[in-house]
């Protein structure tokens, strides 16, 4: 099971790199658009000096991976190396047979480029990897400050775009920002998944009956919270549960069959971890632990960190 899960994660990274490479070679470069991160810097150097994009990506990523060596978990770093190697490989490979699509409408080119790159990088992040560059920087910031990866990438890349204004027409920079925004939105959708859960608060005078019906008919857990009406000063039990969006209609029917006067609040949860939903990060990490002497390597990495002066 662990080996299968680990291989599935690695496959997601490789497939994501295919999508990202196709987006760059099919829509970004032929339409003279730009990009963010290390790939964007490599594309800029390609436009200005004719340097090969895959080679420049590898060279620029060397110091970034050295920094990541001391900051990130060895497993993530190895998966990032896989992502970087796969992306550069498919950039070189797809350049030979991917048709060049030059679109008169730069907005359409930006939309297609953003969609493909968003799907690609979303799959890479979903596989718990990266393609190197600013992805590693964003992951460090996410772990430390719980910031959104898509939004953080957009902010970092906006700085790169501001510098690009000195070399390229503002039209290309503007459409590139649109493409990057679309990529960030799609990335978050792919990474978190489209099956987002719904959080539901239920205030009812028949809270026990409603809770029992939810647990037995839908199979979801219910948490009972203590509440008090600010106007009536009457103590009430507030029920809280998380369900999939496909179960929402059935939940409403169950609630109002038990208590037609129940007060219900529903809002979307971007992510729910735990039984019945996505596994917790610790559980997923244990499932992905494979004994290839990786623990020994991790101990060596940790000892190097301790020896490194602050």
HUGITA-V394162 format. One record per backbone hydrogen bond with DSSP energy under -0.5 kcal/mol. NH is the residue of the N-H (numbers start at 0). CO is the residue of the C=O. Records with the same first field share a line. If there is no record, write none. Layout:
NH: CO + CO
This chain:
4: 0
5: 1
6: 2
7: 3
8: 4
9: 5
10: 6
11: 7
12: 8
13: 9
14: 10
15: 11
16: 12
17: 13
18: 14
19: 15
20: 16
21: 17
22: 18
23: 19
24: 20
25: 21
26: 22
27: 22
28: 23
30: 26
31: 28
32: 27
39: 35
40: 36
41: 37
42: 38
43: 39
44: 40
45: 41
46: 42
47: 43
48: 44
49: 45
50: 44
55: 51
56: 52
57: 53
58: 54
59: 55
60: 56
61: 57 + 58
63: 59
64: 60
65: 61
66: 62
67: 63
68: 64
69: 65 + 66
70: 66 + 67
71: 67
76: 72
77: 73
78: 74
79: 75
80: 76
81: 77
82: 78
83: 79
84: 80
85: 81
86: 82
87: 83
88: 84
89: 85
90: 86
91: 87
92: 88
93: 89
94: 90
95: 92
96: 92
97: 93
100: 25 + 98
101: 99
102: 100
105: 103
108: 104
109: 105
110: 106
111: 107
112: 108
113: 109
114: 110
115: 111
116: 112
117: 113
118: 114
119: 115
120: 116
121: 117
122: 118
123: 119
124: 120
125: 121
126: 122
127: 124
128: 123
134: 131
135: 132
136: 132
137: 133
138: 134
139: 135
140: 136
141: 137
142: 138
143: 139
144: 140
145: 141
146: 140
151: 147
152: 148
153: 149
154: 150
155: 151
156: 152
157: 153
158: 154
159: 155
160: 156
161: 157
162: 158
163: 159
164: 160 + 161
165: 162
166: 163
167: 163
171: 168
172: 168
173: 169
174: 170
175: 171
176: 172
177: 173
178: 174
179: 175
180: 176
181: 177
182: 178
183: 179
184: 180
185: 181
186: 182
187: 183
188: 184
189: 185
190: 186
191: 187
192: 188
195: 193
196: 268
197: 242
198: 266
199: 240
200: 264
201: 238
202: 262
203: 201 + 236
206: 203
209: 205
210: 206
211: 207
212: 208
213: 209
214: 210
215: 211
216: 212
217: 213
218: 213
219: 213
222: 239
224: 222 + 237
226: 235
228: 233
232: 228
235: 226
237: 224
238: 201 + 236
239: 222
240: 199
242: 197
244: 195
246: 243
247: 244
250: 246
251: 247
252: 248
253: 249
254: 250
255: 251
256: 252
257: 253
258: 254
261: 258
262: 202
263: 261
264: 200
266: 198
268: 196
269: 267
273: 277
276: 273
277: 271
283: 279
284: 280
285: 281
286: 282
287: 283
288: 284 + 285
289: 287
291: 289
296: 292
297: 293
298: 294
299: 295
300: 296
301: 297
302: 298
303: 299
304: 300
305: 301
306: 302
307: 303
